[in-house]
Amino acid sequence: MGLIKKIYEFVRDDIDHSGDIGAREVTCKASEVLEFGHGICCAKSHLLAAMLRYFGVPAGFCYQKLSSSRDVNIKFLHGLNAVYLKDLDKWIRLDARGNKPGRDAQFSIYEEKISKPVNKELGEEDHLVIFTGPNQTVVEILKNSKDLRELWEQWDLGLRDLFRD
């Protein structure tokens, strides 16, 4: 578990969240996230899964529908990972988004410590399925957005693809 925690903390702490640093370019693939040193939550989840899988650790993709901090009526898709801990025969979710005031994701095998737990009263949702690959709508939006502004304009498409009413 030490290797998993080190890789997780590297992606969480040493790879910036694009929105936090005001980056213009949009990254998607693990290699791009490493090259540029940043990515949004979904791109960072691509890197975390790739690095863990390189070392033979089973890792998948998970998603949440969360409210914007600016307007609770605006929802966005949040990407995180699930990792299989062979010694404990269990999956845990890890959120490599990156910590900042109000966000405190940690590696924990006993209780989930993700960046932002859902608030059902605000209409937020967890998609509890562990996907083997990233959501293809998310990948297309990341690949086709020329900058973060354009990305955020299209981001609710990923929500509609995963969270059907």
Secondary structure, DSSP 8 states (H G I E B T S, - for coil): -HHHHHHHHHHHHHSEEHHHHT--S---SHHHHHHHTEE-HHHHHHHHHHHHHHTT--EEEEEEEEE-SS-TTSEEEEEEEEEEEGGGTEEEEE--S--BTTB-----SSS---SS---GGGT-EEEEEEESS--HHHHHHHHH-SSHHHHHHHTHHHHHHH---
